[in-house]
Structure formats: C-alpha cells, structure tokens
Amino acid sequence: MSVWGALAGGFAGTLVLTTALRAGNELNLTRMDLPFLLGTAFSDDRTRAKAIGYVLHFLVGMGFALVYYAIFLAVDRSGWWLGAAFGLAHGLFSGTALVNTLLPLIHPRMGTPSTTAPSVALLEPPGFMMLNYGVQTPLVSLAAHVAFGTLVGGFVSLAG
C-alpha cells in the first residue's frame, strides 16, 4: 500500500464526488451545494463563497483519503469493496453528525432549528441526512461518497 495511491485516489475520488454532487444539483435531484455550504462559513459573498468552498471541499477530500489510507494500513487490507464500505460510512457520518449536528453549531451563516424569524440566515440547516435540501439528497450524497471510497480503495490497492 502506498500513500501516493491514496492521494491519487483521493484526487480522482474528490473530482467524482464533487462532480456527482454538482450534477445532482443541476438535475434537480437535490438543492444541496456542498462547496457553497462550506464556503459561506468564511465569506458572505456568494461567488467568493463558492470558490472557497470548492478549494475546501477538495482539501477535505484529500484529508479523508489519507484517513482511509491509515485505516487500510491498520487493518492490513485495501480494495475497492472495502473503500466502498468506508465511503458508505463516510456518507452516513457526513449526513448525520457532521453536517446535521456539528456544522450548524460553528457555521456563522447557517440557521438552526431554533432560529427566529427576525434573525435571517443565509443558509437553512441541512437537517438529518440533509433532507431539508430534498428527499433525494441522501441518495445522491451516499452514492457520491460510495464512489469516492471505491476510487480511494481501488487506487490504494492498485498502488500496492
């Protein structure tokens, strides 16, 4: 197993994941725009927020690829199927604890379930599995994360 395989897989996986999420949005399968969601934590300018968000999402994707790699090393096994399982767990974690619970606590421009009408938030809270962004959002997100994991696991396995 090679860290370079993990980084290459993380690069390819993040491209696929980001493209799948963007396509889901453009095809009206979801209203979720993850780069915008991330970027608005740092800027209230919508265009700048998207640019910042894409950079952050890419860096986070590479970070997650390294976490996958560390787990592959710990269990002394890798492969596309194990990566897919990690991707499913990653997607479930992202849709529940990360985006639903933790992000609204630290995001300065995101509403919460207790936000009052006079306090206007730039973003509505995603809700459980990001269902506030559409009923197909969990499927789009989970499929994209499984694809990410599959690519990271496959690249690590192929890199030997």
C-alpha positions as CSV (number, residue, x, y, z in Angstrom):
1,M,0.0,0.0,0.0
2,S,1.3,3.4,-1.0
3,V,0.3,6.9,0.3
4,W,0.7,8.0,-3.3
5,G,-2.1,5.6,-4.3
6,A,-4.3,7.1,-1.6
7,L,-3.5,10.7,-2.8
8,A,-4.2,9.8,-6.4
9,G,-7.4,8.0,-5.4
10,G,-8.3,11.0,-3.2
11,F,-7.8,13.3,-6.1
12,A,-9.9,11.2,-8.5
13,G,-12.5,10.4,-5.8
14,T,-12.9,14.1,-4.9
15,L,-13.4,15.0,-8.5
16,V,-16.0,12.3,-9.0
17,L,-17.7,13.1,-5.7
18,T,-17.8,16.9,-6.4
19,T,-19.0,16.3,-9.9
20,A,-21.7,13.9,-8.8
21,L,-23.0,16.4,-6.2
22,R,-22.9,19.2,-8.7
23,A,-24.8,17.1,-11.3
24,G,-27.4,16.1,-8.7
25,N,-28.0,19.8,-8.1
26,E,-28.2,20.7,-11.8
27,L,-30.5,17.8,-12.5
28,N,-32.8,19.0,-9.7
29,L,-32.3,15.8,-7.6
30,T,-31.1,17.9,-4.7
31,R,-30.8,21.6,-3.7
32,M,-27.6,20.7,-1.8
33,D,-24.5,22.7,-2.9
34,L,-21.7,21.4,-0.6
35,P,-19.0,23.8,-1.8
36,F,-21.4,26.8,-1.2
37,L,-22.3,25.3,2.2
38,L,-18.6,25.2,3.2
39,G,-17.6,28.5,1.6
40,T,-20.3,30.5,3.3
41,A,-18.7,29.7,6.6
42,F,-15.8,32.0,5.5
43,S,-17.5,34.6,3.3
44,D,-20.9,36.1,2.8
45,D,-20.1,37.0,-0.8
46,R,-21.9,34.2,-2.8
47,T,-19.3,33.9,-5.6
48,R,-16.3,34.0,-3.3
49,A,-18.0,31.5,-1.0
50,K,-18.4,29.0,-3.9
51,A,-14.7,29.4,-4.8
52,I,-13.6,29.0,-1.2
53,G,-15.9,26.1,-0.8
54,Y,-14.5,24.2,-3.8
55,V,-11.0,24.6,-2.5
56,L,-12.0,23.5,1.0
57,H,-14.0,20.5,-0.3
58,F,-11.0,19.4,-2.4
59,L,-8.7,19.7,0.6
60,V,-11.1,17.9,2.9
61,G,-11.4,15.1,0.3
62,M,-7.7,14.7,0.2
63,G,-7.7,14.6,4.0
64,F,-10.4,11.9,4.1
65,A,-8.4,9.9,1.5
66,L,-5.4,9.9,4.0
67,V,-7.8,8.8,6.8
68,Y,-8.9,5.9,4.6
69,Y,-5.3,5.0,3.9
70,A,-4.5,5.0,7.6
71,I,-7.4,2.6,8.2
72,F,-6.3,0.4,5.3
73,L,-2.8,0.2,6.9
74,A,-4.3,-0.6,10.3
75,V,-6.4,-3.5,9.0
76,D,-3.7,-4.5,6.6
77,R,-6.2,-4.7,3.7
78,S,-7.4,-2.5,1.0
79,G,-9.6,-2.8,-2.1
80,W,-12.4,-1.1,-4.0
81,W,-15.1,-3.0,-2.0
82,L,-13.6,-2.0,1.4
83,G,-13.3,1.6,0.1
84,A,-16.9,1.5,-0.9
85,A,-17.9,0.3,2.6
86,F,-15.8,3.2,4.1
87,G,-17.5,5.6,1.6
88,L,-20.9,4.5,2.8
89,A,-19.8,5.0,6.4
90,H,-18.3,8.4,5.5
91,G,-21.5,9.4,3.7
92,L,-23.7,8.4,6.7
93,F,-21.3,10.3,9.1
94,S,-21.4,13.4,6.9
95,G,-25.2,13.4,6.6
96,T,-25.8,12.9,10.2
97,A,-23.2,14.0,12.8
98,L,-21.1,16.3,10.6
99,V,-23.5,18.4,8.5
100,N,-26.6,18.0,10.6
101,T,-25.2,18.4,14.1
102,L,-21.7,19.9,14.1
103,L,-21.8,22.3,11.1
104,P,-24.8,24.3,12.3
105,L,-23.0,24.8,15.7
106,I,-20.0,26.5,14.1
107,H,-21.3,27.9,10.8
108,P,-21.9,31.7,11.3
109,R,-24.4,32.0,8.5
110,M,-26.5,28.9,8.9
111,G,-29.8,28.8,10.6
112,T,-30.7,26.3,13.3
113,P,-34.0,24.7,14.2
114,S,-34.3,27.4,16.8
115,T,-33.6,30.4,14.5
116,T,-36.3,33.0,14.9
117,A,-38.0,34.8,12.0
118,P,-36.3,38.2,12.7
119,S,-32.8,36.6,12.5
120,V,-32.2,35.8,8.9
121,A,-29.7,33.2,8.0
122,L,-28.0,32.9,4.6
123,L,-28.5,29.1,4.7
124,E,-31.2,26.8,6.0
125,P,-29.9,24.0,8.2
126,P,-29.4,20.8,6.3
127,G,-31.4,18.6,8.7
128,F,-31.0,14.8,9.1
129,M,-29.2,13.3,6.1
130,M,-29.6,16.7,4.5
131,L,-33.3,16.1,3.8
132,N,-34.1,19.8,4.1
133,Y,-32.4,20.0,0.7
134,G,-34.7,17.5,-1.0
135,V,-35.9,13.9,-0.4
136,Q,-33.3,12.5,-3.0
137,T,-30.4,14.3,-1.3
138,P,-29.4,11.3,0.9
139,L,-29.3,9.0,-2.1
140,V,-27.2,11.5,-4.2
141,S,-24.8,12.1,-1.3
142,L,-24.4,8.4,-0.3
143,A,-23.9,7.3,-4.0
144,A,-21.2,10.0,-4.4
145,H,-19.5,9.0,-1.2
146,V,-19.5,5.4,-2.1
147,A,-17.9,6.3,-5.4
148,F,-15.3,8.3,-3.6
149,G,-14.5,5.4,-1.3
150,T,-14.4,2.9,-4.2
151,L,-11.9,5.0,-6.0
152,V,-9.6,5.6,-3.0
153,G,-9.7,1.9,-2.1
154,G,-9.1,0.8,-5.7
155,F,-6.2,3.2,-6.2
156,V,-4.6,2.2,-2.9
157,S,-5.0,-1.5,-3.8
158,L,-3.5,-1.0,-7.3
159,A,-0.6,1.1,-6.0
160,G,0.5,-2.0,-4.0
